[in-house]
Each structure stands twice: as structure tokens, then as C-alpha cells.
Amino acid sequence: MSKTTIKVNNNGSLLIEGDFEIVDKEGKQYDLGGRDKVSLCRCGRSANKPFCDGSHRNHFEHEAEAFALPPKK
């Protein structure tokens, strides 16, 4: 199995790559058609949610920069 990586793209999607599954609120698995890389929508504009369809272009701005979360309470 390959390590799962989630990349937060500037002004765009979350790119998930590796060995993963995506399930809905009931736990039913999405059929990813054999893909080991998908993009998830962050802007809310996609007609293909939860997957990105590129609708964010020129409508969503977020500079993706890693930071440390505060310690768990």
C-alpha cells in the first residue's frame, strides 16, 4: 500500500493521492473507477461534489501554507 497524501492546492482543490477510500455520510463507498488520485472540492461550486470540476477558477482564493495546530485539549 502506498502512503496517502492530501495536498492543499492554492486557490483550488484538495488533491488526494495514494491508497484511500471516500465514503458518504452513511459509510457507502464512492466508486472511484480505479483512480489512486482525485481532487475534492473546497469552494462549494462544483456540480460534481464532493469532487472538484474546476468551477473554483477565478472565484476562490486561498493561499495554502502549512502551519502547526495547537495541542489537543
C-alpha positions in Angstrom: 0.0 0.0 0.0 1.2 3.5 -0.8 1.1 6.3 1.7 -1.9 8.6 1.4 -1.1 12.3 0.7 -3.5 15.2 0.8 -2.2 18.3 -0.9 -4.0 21.6 -0.3 -3.7 23.5 -3.6 -3.6 27.3 -3.7 -7.0 28.7 -4.9 -8.3 25.2 -5.5 -9.0 21.6 -4.5 -7.6 19.1 -2.1 -5.6 16.5 -4.1 -5.7 13.1 -2.5 -3.2 10.5 -3.7 -2.3 7.0 -2.6 -4.3 4.2 -1.0 -7.6 5.6 0.2 -11.4 5.3 0.0 -14.0 8.0 0.2 -17.4 7.3 1.8 -20.6 9.2 2.1 -22.4 10.1 5.4 -23.9 6.5 5.5 -20.5 4.9 5.0 -21.3 3.9 1.4 -18.1 3.9 -0.7 -17.8 6.1 -3.8 -16.7 4.2 -6.9 -13.5 5.9 -7.9 -13.2 4.0 -11.1 -9.8 2.6 -10.2 -8.2 6.0 -9.6 -5.5 6.5 -7.0 -5.7 10.3 -7.3 -8.7 12.5 -7.0 -9.4 16.2 -6.3 -12.0 17.2 -3.7 -13.9 20.5 -3.9 -13.1 23.2 -1.3 -15.0 26.1 -2.8 -18.6 24.6 -2.9 -19.1 25.5 -6.6 -18.6 22.0 -8.1 -21.5 20.4 -9.9 -19.8 17.1 -9.1 -19.4 17.4 -5.3 -17.5 16.1 -3.4 -15.2 16.1 -6.4 -13.7 19.2 -8.0 -14.8 20.1 -11.5 -12.7 23.3 -11.8 -15.6 25.7 -11.1 -13.4 27.5 -8.5 -11.3 29.2 -11.2 -11.4 32.9 -10.6 -13.9 32.5 -7.8 -12.0 31.1 -4.9 -8.9 32.4 -3.2 -6.9 30.7 -0.5 -3.1 30.7 -0.1 -2.3 27.2 1.1 0.5 27.4 3.7 1.2 24.7 6.2 1.1 25.6 9.9 1.0 23.8 13.3 -2.3 23.2 15.0 -2.4 23.9 18.7 -2.0 20.9 21.0 -5.1 18.8 21.6 -7.0 19.6 24.8 
